[in-house]
Amino acid sequence: MKPQCNLIVDSCCDLPMDMVIGEGIRLLQFPYILSDGTHYDDLFSTTTPKEFYDLMRRGEQPSTAQISVPYFQAAFEWAVQTGVPTVYLSFTAGLSGSFDTACLV
């Protein structure tokens, strides 16, 4: 059954993964950078919180980045192609420029 409304959320949404993988929901993963390269916040699907914080305890200093323009474009194009009204819930503009990037897209 086609959802009545799509939901686009970023990985700061604090929703459980079993909800985020539902039909009509699109997760935008914030990138974060570790010494071994760029990773994406997948709500601890590929690593555990303990593994992540153990890295920090050993001296790793992660940094973050905004969600990219092409990533937003792909998500919004997906929404348009479904033909279903869509709501985007963003991380606060006070802590990230991603909301402004989404508005530009």
C-alpha positions in Angstrom: 0.0 0.0 0.0 1.3 3.4 -1.0 2.0 5.7 2.0 -0.2 8.8 2.3 2.9 10.9 3.2 6.6 10.4 2.8 9.0 11.4 5.5 12.6 12.5 5.0 14.7 12.6 8.1 18.4 13.1 8.8 20.4 10.9 11.1 19.9 13.2 14.0 16.3 12.2 14.1 16.6 9.9 17.2 14.2 7.4 15.6 14.9 3.6 15.9 16.2 2.0 12.8 13.2 -0.4 12.5 11.0 2.7 12.1 13.4 4.5 9.7 13.5 1.6 7.3 9.7 1.7 6.8 8.1 2.4 3.5 7.9 6.0 2.5 10.8 7.0 4.9 14.1 8.2 3.6 17.1 8.6 6.0 19.8 11.2 5.1 23.0 10.1 6.8 25.3 12.8 8.2 28.9 12.2 7.2 31.6 12.1 9.9 35.3 11.9 9.4 37.7 9.6 11.3 41.4 9.1 10.7 40.6 6.2 8.3 38.3 8.3 6.1 34.6 9.4 5.8 31.9 7.4 7.4 28.1 7.9 7.4 25.8 8.0 10.5 23.6 5.0 9.9 22.1 5.0 13.4 24.7 2.4 14.6 23.7 -0.2 12.0 27.3 -0.9 11.0 29.0 -0.2 14.3 27.9 -0.2 17.9 27.9 2.9 20.1 30.5 1.1 22.3 32.9 0.6 19.3 32.5 4.3 18.2 33.1 5.7 21.7 36.0 3.2 22.3 37.7 4.8 19.3 37.3 8.2 20.9 38.7 6.9 24.2 41.8 5.7 22.3 42.3 9.3 20.9 40.2 9.4 17.7 38.8 12.8 17.2 35.8 12.6 14.8 34.7 15.7 12.9 31.4 16.2 11.1 30.3 17.6 7.8 27.0 18.8 6.3 24.8 16.6 4.1 25.8 17.3 0.5 23.8 19.1 -2.1 23.7 16.0 -4.4 22.5 13.8 -1.5 19.6 16.3 -0.8 18.8 16.4 -4.5 18.5 12.6 -4.7 16.2 12.5 -1.7 14.0 15.3 -2.9 13.8 13.8 -6.4 12.8 10.5 -4.9 10.0 12.3 -3.1 8.8 14.0 -6.2 8.9 10.8 -8.2 6.6 9.0 -5.7 3.9 11.6 -6.2 3.2 11.6 -2.5 3.3 14.7 -0.2 6.5 14.7 1.7 7.7 16.2 5.0 11.4 16.8 5.7 12.4 17.0 9.4 15.8 18.6 9.7 18.4 18.8 12.4 18.3 22.2 14.0 19.7 25.1 11.8 21.3 26.4 15.0 23.8 23.5 15.0 24.2 22.7 11.3 24.0 24.4 7.9 22.3 21.4 6.5 18.8 23.0 6.9 20.0 25.9 4.8 21.4 23.6 2.2 18.1 21.7 2.0 16.3 25.0 1.5 18.6 25.9 -1.3 18.0 22.6 -3.0 
